[in-house]
Amino acid sequence: MKGKYQKVQDNPSLVRDNSSDAIININDTAYKARLRQIEESKKQAQQAEKIDKLESDVEEIKTCYNN
């Protein structure tokens, strides 16, 4: 890791890529937890979309039934 990466001061989980100046999280556990968090967020968004669609469909059925 020496040469290509430089440790970030006061944070052992982060390094700086010397060629691009990018900050990289090298804490695998935190990375996996963040991926799980992103996946859960996507699932919640999909569920919200499904609920919105169902509510819209119910309203459409009500409108058709009342006419």
Buried (B, 14 or more C-beta within 10 A) or exposed (E): EEEEBEBBEEEEBBBBEEEEEEEEEBEEEEEEEEEEEEEEEEEEEEEEEEEEEEEEEEEEEEEEEEE
